[in-house]
Each structure stands twice: as C-alpha cells, then as structure tokens.
Amino acid sequence: MPRSPAIDRIAGRASTTALVAFLALAASGCASVAADDRAWIAHAGAQAPIALACPPAAPFPGDPGTLRADRPLSVVVWNIHRNGDPGWAQDLATFAAASDLVLLQETALTPELSERLGEAGRHWAQADAWSFDGVVTGVLIASAEQPRAACVLRASEPLLALPKSALVAWYRIEGRTETLAVANVHSVNFTLDTGAYRKQLDAVAGLLADHRGPAILAGDFNTWSADRAAVLAELAARAGFTEAVPRRGTRSSFLGRPADYLFVRGLAVDDVWVERVESSDHVPIRATLRFAPP
C-alpha cells in the first residue's frame, strides 16, 4: 500500500529534527572526537583507553577466556539510546546476566553503565566514537568471557563532525584453533546517497570475510531506505552471512523498515526474538545460537 503524503511529511520532520539536533551538538564545542581509533576497556578493576585500530586487531590485555563449543550462545543486540531513558539500567542488568554476548549501540560510558556490567561479571570494550562533556559514546560489546583481541573502525557522517563506530572482538573456542569474530556496528545515518554507508560497511564486511571461523555481524544499520537495505544485504551475503530474522515480536523501524539486524555465519540459530522494553527508543533482538560442527 502506498504511504500517505501525511506520513511522508511526519517522517521528514522527524529526520530533520534529528539532523538539527546532531548539528547543534557538533557545533556546541562540548563534543570532541578522539584523534585515534581506540576503545575503553574494563581491566584489572579499572577503565582505561587502548589503541585498537583495524587492521590489525590488537591483543586484549590479560588472559582471554574460552567459549564452550558444546553449549548454546546467548546474544542480545540493543541500541540503548545513550542509556538516557527510565528503566535502562534494570533492563541492561537483566540482559547482561542472561547473555554471553551483549552488543550495545549508542552507549554512553557512564559510571552506572560500567557498574551494571561489572555486577553481572561481564568483560567489556567500548569504541570511542566521540565524547560529549567528557562522556564517551560508541558501540560496546560485553561478554561472559574475555576476548582474545579487538579493534575499532570509525566512519564520519558526511553531514556531521561526529563519527559512527564499529567494534570487532575475537573469542577463543574450546577445542578449536579457529575463533569467533563478533562485529557490533552503528551505521552512518545522515547521507544523501549510499556512498559513505557502503564504504563503512564494506570495511567491516571485508574484515569478517577474511576471518576463517564462525562470526556474528549485528547492530543498528539505519536501513531506512531500500537502497541502504540492499547494500547491507549484498555485503552481508558476500561475507557469507545469513540473517537471523526474529520469529516473535517486531523490530524497531523507521520509514517502515527495520533498523536493527543480526547476521550469523558458522552458527546455528536455535531461536531469535524481539524483547519488548520501554527503556530505549529501540527494542532489543535476542537470540540463542549454537556453534556448527567444525
């Protein structure tokens, strides 16, 4: 059914409002961008920045953990809306305690966020995309086991001074020489065409295509147009990924298209669903996965 002109006008105003807000933020002087591709990590009871430019991946400090190949792998993918909505901390604590991998987008690295992840006993790394009033914002991966290595890719919004980020982490698998690669992406949003969008995703997909082992590609891909959705599908397929489409619930969407996705390679999907929450403008995707036989 064709969309009505009224809906088009509303959607256009929403997009314009978001763009104006971001431009004001970038011009305010309170926003800053790190000079290098780095992440903040939890290590030895403290937070510290570490250079993690892709490629190559940098070893994670300390001893890496090991994922059990014979057990299910629970995953949650969630844009947490800068952890600014009521109830986010309680929902995050629930998801973190119940999940092996937590992939967050639009994460603000506040003391309460790190405390919640610490209480759940999770290791984490957050890409330093940009900062506002000293609070780092970017994508974050939290995990029950410490990763073996990680790296950060940033891509600038063509119309803004603030970049989007992707974080890739690698995990050891018990009894195997291969590792699990996990990529958490927040895609470039405000563009007039798909050039910058494709460039960002091509870098991530290329990194994963070179990885010999199971992999997860997930995040907020801002697929608000047919052209963007086609670019994502093309690059994911080229890197050997299959989409894990939620079997229950409805994903967050804009202009009638889903924003958030989970793709897998070398993993079987036991279940995937959308969890209804009120603590963000996005609802999380949750999944139970299994390692395919080697």
N, C-alpha and C positions, 0 to 999 in steps of 0.2 A: 504494500500500500504506500503511495507517495506520502512524504512528510508534508504537513501543512506549512504554509508560509509563516504562521504564527510561531510554530516550534522552531523554525529556522532562525527567526529573529531572536527568540529567547536564547537559543544556543549560541548565536553570535554575540549577544550581550555578555553571556557568561564567559566566553573565551576572551572577549575584550577586557572584561573586568579583571580576569586573572592576569592577563598580559600587563595591564596598567599597574597592578599591584607588584608584580615582579620588577618592572622597570623602576618603580619608586623605591623598591628595596635596594636594587643595584646602585641607584643614584644617591642613596641616603648617606653613603660614607660609612655606614655601620657594617656593611657586608664586605668581606675580604675573601680572596682566593689564594690558596697555598701555592707557592712557587713550583713545587714538585708534586708528582703523583705519590701520595702517601696514605697510610691508614693509621688509625688509632687502635691500639690493641690492649686487651687485659692480660697482664703477665706479672707473675710474682706479687699479686695483690695490689698492683698499681696500673694506671693507664699511662701509655707512652706512645708517641708518634714513631712510625718506622717507614722508611722509604720502600715503596712496593710498586715501582713502575713496571708495566708489562711491555714487551717481554724483556728479560726472562722473569720467571717467578722467583721471589726471594724466600729462603727458608724461614719458617716461623720460629721464634725463639723458644727454647725448651724442647722437651721430648714430645714428639707427636703421638697422638692416640691411634687406636686401630678400630675400625668399624667391623662388626661381626657380619660375615657374608651370609650366615645361615639365619639371620634374624631380619624381621621387617624394618624398614627405614621410614620413619615418620617425618613429614615435611610440612611446614606452613610457609605460605607466601603472602605478605601483607604490607600494603602501603599504610603506614601508621600515622600519616598526616602530621608530621613533626611532633608526635606524641603531645598534642595540644588539646585533645577532646576529652571530656569527662569519661572515666572508666578505662582509659587505655592501659594504665599500669596493672590493673587487675586482670584484664584480658591477656596482656603480654605475659604475665606471670603464669597464667593457666597454659597458654600455648607453649611457653618455654619449657615448663616442667614436663609436658607431654610429648615433646618433639625432639628428634635427633638433630634436625636442621631447622633453623628459623631464619628466613630471608625477609628482611625488612627494607622498605623504601621510604624516602622522606623521613629519615630518622634523625632526631636532634639528640646529640650526645650529652644528655643532662645527667647529674648525679643520680636522680631517681631511676633513669633507664639502666645505668650500669649496676645499680644496686639490685634491681629486679632480676637482671640476668645473672648476677653473682649469687643471689639467693637460690636460683634454680641450678646452680653449679655449672653454668654454661661458659665455655670459651667463646670469645667474640673478637671480631675485627670490623671496623667501620671505615669506609672510604671517606677521605677528607675532600669532599667536593667543594664546599665553601663554608664560611662561617658568618654568623650574624651575632653581633655583640658578644663575641668570644665563644659562641656555641657552635660546634662543628655539625654540619648537616651532610648526609650522604646515605648510601646504602650500607646495610650491616648484615653480616652472617654470624649467627650464634650457633654453637654446636655442642653436643654432648662430649665429643672427642676433639682434642686439639688438632688443627690442620697441620699437614706437613709443610705446606708452602702456600703463598697467596700473592696476588698482585692486583693493582688498581689501573683502570683505564678511565680517563675523563674525556668528555666531549662538550664543547661550548655550544650553548644555544645561540644560533645566528643573530637573533634579535636582542639578546641579553648579554650581560657580562658574566653571568653565573653559569657554571658548567653542570652537566648531569654526570653521574658516575656509574661505573660497573665494578664489581669486586668478584674476583675468581679465587677460589680456595681448592686445594687438593688434599684428599684424605687417604691414608693407608687403609687397605682392606685385608683382613686377616686371611692368611694362607695364599695371598696373591702378590704377584710382582706389580700388577697394574694398580693405579689409584683411581679414586672417584673425583672427578672435577665438578665443581659447583659454581655456577655463574649467576650472580644476582645483578639485575640491570634496572636502571631507571632511565628510560629513553628520552632523548631530545624531544621537546614538545612543540615550541612555537616556531614553525618553519612555513615558508610559502610553497616549498616543493619537498621531495623526499631525499634530496642530495645529502644533507647533513645527517638525516635519520639513517639512511643506508650506510654512510661512512662509519657511524658509531657501531651499528650492529654488525657490519662486516668485520670490524676489528675483533669483536667478541666471538663471532661465529668462526672466524679464522683461527683464533687461539684454540677453540674447542675442537675444530676439525683436525688439528694437529695432535690432539690428545688421544692416546691409544688406551682406551678404557671406558668404563661407564661414565655418564655425565648427566648433569641437570642444568637446564637453562630456564630461568624464571625471572619474574619481576613485573614491573609496571611499564608496559611498552607503548603506552599512549597511542594506540591504534584507532584513532578517531576518524580515519578515512579509509576507503577501500584501497587506495594506493599504499598506505602505510601497512595495512594488514597483509597486502600481497608481498611487500618487501620482507616482512617478518617471516611469513610462511616460506618464502623462497630461500632465505638464508638459513632458517632452521632446518629445512629439508636437505639443503646442500651439505650441512654439517652432520647429517644422519639422525636428526631428532624427530620424534613423534610427539604430537601434542597430547597431553593428558587432560581431556575435556571433562569438566565436573559433571558427575552423574546426578547430583542433587544440589538444589539451590541455584541462584542466579548471580553471576559475577557483576561487579561494578562496571558501569559503562558510561560512555559519553558519545553523544550523537548516535545512539543506538548500537554501538559496537563495544565489545569487552575491552577493558584496559589492561587487565592482568592475565598472565598466562603461566603455564607450567609445561615444559617440554622435557622429555627424557630420552636417553639413549643407553642401551645395555641394561635397562632396568624394567622389570615387570610392574604393572600397575594393579595393585590389589583393590584399591578404592581411591576415589578423588571426589571431593565435595566442597561446597561453599559454606562457610560458617557465618551465620548472621550475627553481627555485632553492631552496636551503636557508638562505639568509641573511636571511629575514624570515618572519613568520607569514602573509604574503600572497605569492602568486606574481604576477609582472608580466604585463600584457597588452601585446603588441607588435603594431604594425600598419604596413603600407605603404599610404599614401594618395596620391591624385593630385587636383590641382585640376580641377574640372569646367570646361568651356569657359564663358567669360563670356556 
